[in-house]
Amino acid sequence: MKKKLLLVFVALIGLSSLTFAQKAYQEGSNVINAGIGLGATYWGSGYSNGVSLVGSYEHGVTDNISVGGILGYSGSSYSGTYTSGGNTVSFKDKATGILIGARGSYHFLTTDQIDPYAGADLGYVITSYSSSSTNGATFSGSKGSGLGFGIHGGVRYYFNPGIGAFAELGIGSFYILALGVSFKF
């Protein structure tokens, strides 16, 4: 009886290890990333490198390729002074942007816990701009939109089969470095 119980126990451990021995990324995988982006280069020189919020969804169409969407928000500001009529005037400019787009990634060298990937984003960016100064002058109402393109590369580390952390570098994005949490289902 003890041998049969031991054999059943060993078989259950073996089956459970096979269940969790899947690759971190594979065809049919669905992943949601939620993170914070640092170093927003989107706004140009002089603007603060504010914090961006970014979320993405990916679905594995093959063992190496995923497609999905991206949603991001970024805000930045620029402050300074100038002299007008002998008076020093302080001003503050604010810019915000929303990104709604699609993304695709290629996953390579994936293990059961590590998922390195690289890809591209194509989206629609909606921006707004306002300015205020100490002399009472204000400007608000400037808005714009257009297509945005970026590339990304990153890695996910899964603590268990459904939850992990990610780090991602982006060029032409709302961030240079994004850090956050990943949920796989």
N, C-alpha and C positions, 0 to 999 in steps of 0.2 A: 504494500500500500504506500509506504514512504517513497519507494522508487517511482511509482506512477505519479505521485504528487510532485516529486522533484522534477520528473520529466515534463509534466504539464507546466510547472513554473518556468523551467528553462525555455520551453516552447513559447510561452507568453512573452518572456523578455526578448526572445529573438524576433518575434512578430512585431513587438512595439518598437524595437530598434530599426526594423525595416521601414516602419511607418514614418519615423522621424529622419530617416536617412535620405530623404528626397533632397534634390538640389534646392538652393534658396530661390532660384528662378527657373521656371520651365514653362512650356506651352500651357496655356490655360490659367496661369497665375494672374491674380488681380492684386494690385498694390496701390495703396493710398499713402502719399507722403504729406506731412504737414510740418512746416518749418519756418525758421527765421533766416532772412538773407542779410548779409553784412557787406558793406562796401559798394553801395549803389553807384555805379559809374554812369548810369543812364542820364543823369541830370547835367553832367559836364563839370568843368573845373570851377572851383570856388564854392560850389554847393556842398553842404554837409553830407557826409556819407551816412545817411539815415538808415534805419532798420526797415527791412521789407518783410512782408508776410507772403508766403508762397505755399500753394497746395497743388498737388498733381495726382492724377490717376493714370495707371498703366494696365493694359491687358496684354498678356503674352499670346501673340498669334503664332509664334514658333518657339522652339527651345532657345532661340537667340534674339528674337525681335519682339519688341512691345510697341504698342501705339496707345495713345490716350490724350488727355487734355491737361492744361495747366491754367491756374488762376493765380494772379499775383496783385499785390498792392504795394506801392512805394511812395514815400513822402520825403521831401528834402527841403532845406531852407538855405538862404544866403543872406548874411547881414553885413552891413557896412555903413560908412559915413561919407558925406560929401559936403562941400561948402557952397552955399547959395546966398548971394547978397551979404556976405560977411558972417552969415550964420552957419553953424555946423548942424547938419541934418543927419539923423540916423534913419536907416531904412531896413526893412526886412522883407525879403521875397520868399514866397512859399510855392512849392510845386508838388503836385500829387499825380499819381498815375495808376491806372488799373490795366492789367494785362489779361486777356481772355484768348486762349489759343490751343493749338494742337502740338503734340510732341511725339517723337519716335526715338527709341533707344535700341542699341545693340548691346547685348549682355554676353560677356566673355569670361572665361576662367572661373565660372561659378562653382562654388562648393555647397555643402549643406548649410553653412552659416553666412557665407560671404557672396555678395552679388555685385561685382564691378560692372559698370555700364558707361556708355557714351552715346550722345545723340544730338538732335537738333529740335528747336522750337520754332513755330511760326504762329504769330498771333496778331490780334488787333489791340492796339494800345490807345487808351483814352486818357488825356492829360488835362490838367487845369492849372492855372497860375494866378497868383494874387500878390500884391505888394502894398505895404503901408510904410509911412514915415512919420517922424516926430513933428513935422511941420503941418500935419493934418492931411496931406495928400494920400489918397488911397487909389488903388487900381485893382479891380477884380472883374472877372468875367472873361478872361482869356482862356479859351478851351481849344483843344486840338485832338486829332486822332489820326491814326495811320497804321500801316503794317509794321510789325517788328519781327526781327529774326535773331535768334541766338543759338549758341551751341553750349552743351553741357557735358560734364563727365563727373562721375561720382562712384561711390561705393555704399552698399548697405550691409550692415552686420546684424544678423538676427539672433536675439537672445533666446528665442524659442521659435517654433515654426510660424507663429503669427505676428510677432512683434519684434521690431528692430529699430536701429538708428541709422540715419544716413548723413553723409557729408557730400556736398556737390559743388563743383566749381562751374561758374557760368561766364560766358563772354557775350556781350550784347544783351544781357538780361538785366533784371532789376537788382542783381546781386553778383558779387564776385565769389562769395562763399555762402552756401546755405547749409544749415544744420537743423536736424529735426528727427521726427519719429516716423517710422514706416509700419503700416498695417497690411499684412498679406492675408488674403482669403481666397 
